[in-house]
Amino acid sequence: MPHQGDDRSSTATMVTQKMRALWAAAIVALLLLTLAGVLAIPFAFESPSMWYKFGMEKTSLRAGKMLGLTAGLLIFLQLPLAGRLKPLDRIFSLPGLIRQHRMHAWAIAILALIHPLCVLIPEGRLIVPLEMRYWPEWIGVGLLVFILSQFVVSRWRQSVGIAFHTWLRLHRIAGLLVAGLLVVHVLYVSESFSESGLPRLAVAVAAAAFLLLWLWVRSTRLRMRRKPYLVSRVEPAGGDCTCVELTAAAQTLFSYVPGQFAWVSFESAAVVPEPHAFTLSSTPSRPMMLQFTIRACGDWTRTVAGLSIGDRAFVQGPFGRFSHLYTDPDRELIMIAGGIGITPMLSMLRFMADRGDPRPVTLIWSNRGKENVVFADEMDELAAKLTGLRMIPICTRIAESGERSGRLDWKTLEIMLNGCSRRSAVFVCGPPQMMRQVITDLKALSFPARSIFSEVFGL
Ligand SMILES: Cc1cc2nc3c(=O)[nH]c(=O)nc-3n(C[C@H](O)[C@H](O)[C@H](O)COP(=O)(O)OP(=O)(O)OC[C@H]3O[C@@H](n4cnc5c(N)ncnc54)[C@H](O)[C@@H]3O)c2cc1C
């Protein structure tokens, strides 16, 4: 049964656009201020090595230190970016933060490579001498090796054939090691950070903050265990998908917005207890049950059908801003889903049906074949309940009676979206290649980029 009081819980989790923009501006300003402070260190706290350098040599040495310090700041920022922190998700959205995490990795690798060159060249050498007194520089060499290996392995993990969960575990340990080596390197390599100076104090504060945040992030699992859920239903949902439903073991309601996702792990004889990200395909208007619709596409998802009723589950979230509730309430909606990318749309449509939302919605849903369609019966029911819903199923593999066939391209989209307002909020979720093509076509069809919202099923 739909729950009447849950709009509160949905809207309560929403930060207004204005507040969000203010918070984002404040955080960016704080970061820029910190960067300015970090870049000022080689000027305001010159080390003796700089006193005897002039011209290009001094510039190179100073630039090297500035690059190294910028890389250090970015390394410290990697934890809040990837740490699945809810307050930051509300402002920037977690998928966006993870994208930044990846882009920062490029910047860190490049800065870390240039930094030693700029510092060593003015000294007339390219290699750190093998002498005991240069131990902080050798820590720096180790740090560089760690940073570059971590970058290469993360970037080319699949080509190297490392499973995601193995990589994630190593990546987290390496991240902590890099932060530790960085602190030792910075504190002992330059006299700018000599005892009792302000830069040394700043590094100590940053290191303490990093350690506390790391402990908080790593203890998430323990906190999740305090609010367990129980598997209440496991059923085939069509194609290679399984529908898993959870109910809270304690009297706690999980507050979320339709379209959001969460990390779920299970305590089960059939499934390894590692957390994976899934959209909540249920609707917050029926808050007693959480539903995930999971496509078997890898070693972990293939085991999910083996879950048993009563297995314990742990949910971390919700995350993301992929929801019609984050757009104006009177806006026409367009939803374009590929395969299992239907799950966030399903949650939004279920919510709208419970609310009796009459606004026009065009749902284009592309599947390989009819046998891949999930919740086929319920989709028909939703179409009957939602007076504004226009559903356009398409089939990419074979033409079946009553269905369009072929891939979504500019021409088909133009025909399907003919008559839709260009002010519509457009939601796109599906395989990455399809999403890229659809978003390019939508822009070519004069849908503004700021009205197109997308969710990628891979972080
Ligand atoms: C925001 C979001 C929402 C999603 N919603 C759904 C959904 O509703 N239904 C659905 O079927 N799938 C969904 N996915 C995809 C789902 O998370 C992956 O299919 C699943 O984790 C694959 O696990 P695997 O080990 O079986 O596959 P693998 O082949 O081992 O992994 C495939 C890819 O999944 C990702 N992945 C694997 N393990 C993890 C992990 N422990 N943590 C994070 N990512 C991991 C990695 O990008 C990896 O490359 C969603 C993903 C994201 C990011």
The ligand as an SDF file (V2000), in Angstrom:
LIG
                    3D

 53 58  0  0  0  0  0  0  0  0999 V2000
   24.7430    3.8600   -9.6840 C   0  0  0  0  0  0  0  0  0  0  0  0
   24.6410    2.4220  -10.1180 C   0  0  0  0  0  0  0  0  0  0  0  0
   23.4090    1.8170  -10.1880 C   0  0  0  0  0  0  0  0  0  0  0  0
   23.3090    0.4980  -10.6200 C   0  0  0  0  0  0  0  0  0  0  0  0
   22.0790   -0.0910  -10.6840 N   0  0  0  0  0  0  0  0  0  0  0  0
   21.9690   -1.3410  -11.1300 C   0  0  0  0  0  0  0  0  0  0  0  0
   20.6840   -1.9820  -11.2060 C   0  0  0  0  0  0  0  0  0  0  0  0
   19.6580   -1.4290  -10.8460 O   0  0  0  0  0  0  0  0  0  0  0  0
   20.6400   -3.2550  -11.6720 N   0  0  0  0  0  0  0  0  0  0  0  0
   21.7720   -3.9260  -12.0860 C   0  0  0  0  0  0  0  0  0  0  0  0
   21.6650   -5.0760  -12.5090 O   0  0  0  0  0  0  0  0  0  0  0  0
   22.9910   -3.3450  -12.0270 N   0  0  0  0  0  0  0  0  0  0  0  0
   23.1160   -2.0890  -11.5440 C   0  0  0  0  0  0  0  0  0  0  0  0
   24.3530   -1.5100  -11.4570 N   0  0  0  0  0  0  0  0  0  0  0  0
   25.5350   -2.2640  -11.9230 C   0  0  0  0  0  0  0  0  0  0  0  0
   26.0410   -3.2090  -10.8390 C   0  0  0  0  0  0  0  0  0  0  0  0
   26.6180   -2.4920   -9.7740 O   0  0  0  0  0  0  0  0  0  0  0  0
   27.1160   -4.1170  -11.4370 C   0  0  0  0  0  0  0  0  0  0  0  0
   26.5510   -4.8120  -12.5100 O   0  0  0  0  0  0  0  0  0  0  0  0
   27.6190   -5.1330  -10.4560 C   0  0  0  0  0  0  0  0  0  0  0  0
   28.2820   -4.5190   -9.3760 O   0  0  0  0  0  0  0  0  0  0  0  0
   28.5640   -6.0820  -11.1970 C   0  0  0  0  0  0  0  0  0  0  0  0
   29.1500   -6.9720  -10.2820 O   0  0  0  0  0  0  0  0  0  0  0  0
   29.7950   -8.3660  -10.7520 P   0  0  0  0  0  0  0  0  0  0  0  0
   30.8860   -8.6720   -9.7780 O   0  0  0  0  0  0  0  0  0  0  0  0
   28.7460   -9.3600  -10.9440 O   0  0  0  0  0  0  0  0  0  0  0  0
   30.3750   -8.0470  -12.1870 O   0  0  0  0  0  0  0  0  0  0  0  0
   31.8530   -7.7920  -12.6430 P   0  0  0  0  0  0  0  0  0  0  0  0
   31.9430   -8.2040  -14.0780 O   0  0  0  0  0  0  0  0  0  0  0  0
   32.8400   -8.3540  -11.6730 O   0  0  0  0  0  0  0  0  0  0  0  0
   31.9410   -6.2130  -12.5630 O   0  0  0  0  0  0  0  0  0  0  0  0
   31.4450   -5.4100  -13.6240 C   0  0  0  0  0  0  0  0  0  0  0  0
   31.6200   -3.9490  -13.2140 C   0  0  0  0  0  0  0  0  0  0  0  0
   30.7500   -3.6670  -12.1030 O   0  0  0  0  0  0  0  0  0  0  0  0
   31.4010   -2.7670  -11.2020 C   0  0  0  0  0  0  0  0  0  0  0  0
   31.5930   -3.4330   -9.9090 N   0  0  0  0  0  0  0  0  0  0  0  0
   31.8970   -4.7140   -9.6790 C   0  0  0  0  0  0  0  0  0  0  0  0
   32.0060   -4.9710   -8.3670 N   0  0  0  0  0  0  0  0  0  0  0  0
   31.7570   -3.7940   -7.7400 C   0  0  0  0  0  0  0  0  0  0  0  0
   31.7260   -3.3910   -6.3880 C   0  0  0  0  0  0  0  0  0  0  0  0
   31.9880   -4.2410   -5.3780 N   0  0  0  0  0  0  0  0  0  0  0  0
   31.4430   -2.0970   -6.1040 N   0  0  0  0  0  0  0  0  0  0  0  0
   31.2010   -1.2210   -7.0920 C   0  0  0  0  0  0  0  0  0  0  0  0
   31.2210   -1.5290   -8.3950 N   0  0  0  0  0  0  0  0  0  0  0  0
   31.4850   -2.7970   -8.7120 C   0  0  0  0  0  0  0  0  0  0  0  0
   32.7490   -2.4060  -11.8150 C   0  0  0  0  0  0  0  0  0  0  0  0
   32.5980   -1.2280  -12.5810 O   0  0  0  0  0  0  0  0  0  0  0  0
   33.0270   -3.5860  -12.7150 C   0  0  0  0  0  0  0  0  0  0  0  0
   33.8730   -3.2510  -13.7620 O   0  0  0  0  0  0  0  0  0  0  0  0
   24.4710   -0.2140  -10.9890 C   0  0  0  0  0  0  0  0  0  0  0  0
   25.7090    0.3850  -10.8960 C   0  0  0  0  0  0  0  0  0  0  0  0
   25.8060    1.6960  -10.4450 C   0  0  0  0  0  0  0  0  0  0  0  0
   27.1480    2.3160  -10.3220 C   0  0  0  0  0  0  0  0  0  0  0  0
  1  2  1  0
  2  3  1  0
  2 52  2  0
  3  4  2  0
  4  5  1  0
  4 50  1  0
  5  6  2  0
  6  7  1  0
  6 13  1  0
  7  8  2  0
  7  9  1  0
  9 10  1  0
 10 11  2  0
 10 12  1  0
 12 13  2  0
 13 14  1  0
 14 15  1  0
 14 50  1  0
 15 16  1  0
 16 17  1  0
 16 18  1  0
 18 19  1  0
 18 20  1  0
 20 21  1  0
 20 22  1  0
 22 23  1  0
 23 24  1  0
 24 25  2  0
 24 26  1  0
 24 27  1  0
 27 28  1  0
 28 29  2  0
 28 30  1  0
 28 31  1  0
 31 32  1  0
 32 33  1  0
 33 34  1  0
 33 48  1  0
 34 35  1  0
 35 36  1  0
 35 46  1  0
 36 37  1  0
 36 45  1  0
 37 38  2  0
 38 39  1  0
 39 40  1  0
 39 45  2  0
 40 41  1  0
 40 42  2  0
 42 43  1  0
 43 44  2  0
 44 45  1  0
 46 47  1  0
 46 48  1  0
 48 49  1  0
 50 51  2  0
 51 52  1  0
 52 53  1  0
M  END
$$$$
